[in-house]
Amino acid sequence: MAPPNGSAKNGSIPRWQRPVQCSLNKLTRALPAHADRGISNVGRSRYQPIAVLLLAYLDARPRTPLFDSHSTGLSQWLQPFASPDFQTQPERVSSLSVATLQFRKSFPTRLPTANTLSGANVNFADRLIERIRTTRTPLMVGLDPRREQLPPAIRSELTAPPHSAEYWTQTAEGFRKFSFGIIDVVANLVPAIKPQLAFFEQYGPAGMHALAAVVDHATAKGLLVILDGKRNDIGSTGEAYASAYLGRKPRSPWGGDALTINPWMGRDSLAPFVSRCAAVDSGLFVLVKTSNPGSEDYQGLTIKDQPLYRRVAADVENLAVQTLGNCGYGSVGAVIGATYPEQLSELRLAMPHTLFLIPGFGAQGGTAADVAGGFDCQGLGAIVNSSRAIIFAHESKQFAHLGNSDWQSAVEAATHASIAQLRADTPAAAL
């Protein structure tokens, strides 16, 4: 758990906001050149958005003595600079340049590195960022097995009649075999997998046995496992859910590194899960703005002049600050759908310490360009899920030449294709 004031612990680099530093770098490089002659209209159009961005972060960041000691002067000069009618006289630019440089010195110039962040006793956000760096991609593969879409070689083994005991057992074993095959292919390519619990739960105890085996296999292969269960409840029931799923074995029976939860029951329903995260160094992803079209029915409702999802986002950002790792992000993250790119960019600005889990990329219609707004300028801050486009790639015309019998090659090819798309159209190219 981070200290309350957001400072560093054990002498490590202080907590900071990556997007702030990127903006400060741009201003400190650019402004001195204009100190004698002011800024042209072209230059103003280039730098004003940066000033607006910085002001938003200055307003959102938790107050600390270090922060306050440098922020006053910078805010004083940014306020008029961000205004549309700002007059770009040389003396104003020079003063802004000095204030920006002074404030920038309160931020470190690089992130700490670590070679031991794969252990279970390290902050979840740090472990996820390290895995993203190691694999050089924010892509995550979702495991959503469907009986009717299993590769023919596996489906041919499922011969029991529907609704018989053998039907459930055979299907669950097919899901296990299918998931193992995917994990074996992607373990060295992506940082994490996301099993969707419902696809296993529908086959009863046999399905749950299969899920347990899948989690163990993925963990043994070095992958982080984000369990997609969207659980939630208050009090002891919430504690029971959290204890069941969060924490690597033997700290929990399921051994999940993180869990998706919903916030519908309120702040007190999040508390048991957040406490569990701190106790066992695991993570959460709270539903904030989901990718389904119906999300607007409730999440988009205006409450006191702002959408409901913004109210939830503010609470999640506060929890992220409370669970900060050395990477500058917290272990409490947010689920933000790829199918709402404008809101994704908006929330990145409003949630500078929050890791984003972005579903909807691939089969649901979200493109790499759509998810670009979820990243910081170093290509971090988000993990992008793709399920059907990868795990059922053997059905795709794009990979038809590989044939149904070589379905794992189709999974590998689809994974590489998705990684390439994210590198081409998002800040993940910087990884």
C-alpha positions, 0 to 999 in steps of 0.5 A: 500500500502506498503511503497516504501522501503518495510519496516514494517508499524504501527510497524509490522514485517518488510517485508521479504522473506519466502524462504530466512528465510527457507534457512537461518535457514538451514544454521545457524543450519548446518554450526557451526557443520562443522566449525572445520573440513570443509564439506565433499563432501556429505555435500557440495552436500546438502548445495550448492543448498541452497547457490545458492537459497540464492544468487538468492534471495539476487539478486532479493530482493528490496534494503533497508538499513536494507537489504544492511547492512547485505547482503554484507558479506553473499554474499561474502561468498556465492559466492565461496560456491555456486561454483562447485569447492569450497574448503570446508576448515574450515576457509571458513565454519566458516566465512560463518557461522558467515555471515549467522547468522548475516544476519539471524538476520535481518529477523523475526522468525515468521509471524504476526498472526491476528484474524481479517483478514477477513474484506474487509479493509485488504490487499488481500494477508493477507486475503488469507493467513489467510484463507489458515491458517484457513482452513489448505489447499491451495485448491480452488474450481472452479465453471465452471457449464456446463448444460449437466453435472449438477446433474440429480436432477437439470437437470431434471428441465430444460425443456424449448426448446433450444434458447427460453427465458425460456431456458436461464432463466432455465439454469441460475437458474440451475447454481445458484442452483448448485453453491449454493449447492457446496458453502454450502459444501465447505465453511468450507473446503477451503479458496476460490472459483473461478467462471469462468465468461464465463459459466455464461455470455453465458446465458445472463442477467439471467446468470449474475443475477445468478453469482451475487447471487453466489458471494453474497452467497459465501461471506456470507459463509466466502469464498473469491471470485476470479473472473476468467474473464481474463479482461484487457484494457487501460485507462478508459476502464481498470478502468471500468473493475476494478471498476466493479469487484474489491472490496467487496460490496458496493465498487463494484457492483460485489463484487469480492475479486480478478480478473484474468487479462491478460497482453497482452496489456502491463504495462499500461494496468495493471496500472488501476487494480493495482490502484484499488487493492490499493484503495479497498484492493482487489487482481489480478492474472496476466496470466504468464505461463498458463496450456494449451498446446498452452501457449508455442506458445507465452509465451514460445517465447524467447525474448532477451535470455529469455522466454516471460513469464519471462519478464511478471513474472519480472513485476508481481513480481515488482507489488507484492512488491509494494502491500506487505501485512504483510504476505510477499506476495503482492496483485498482484499475478500470474497464473502459470499452474500445467501442467508445474511443472519445470517452476512453481519451476523456477518462485517460485524462481524468484517471492518470493513475488508473490502469485500463482494461480495454475490451472490445478490440477485434471481434467487437469492432474496436480498432487499434486506433480506437484504443490509442487514447487509453495509453500514456505517451510511453505506451503504458497504462492500458491492457487491451483484450482480444478474445474471439479474433484470436482464439477462433482464428481458425474460422477466419478467412484471413488465416484459412490457409493454415487449415482447421487442423493447424488451429494453434498456428492460426492463434499464433498468427492472429496474436502477432497480427493484433500485436502489430496493429497496436504497435502501428496505431497506438503509443504501444510502439514506444514499448 
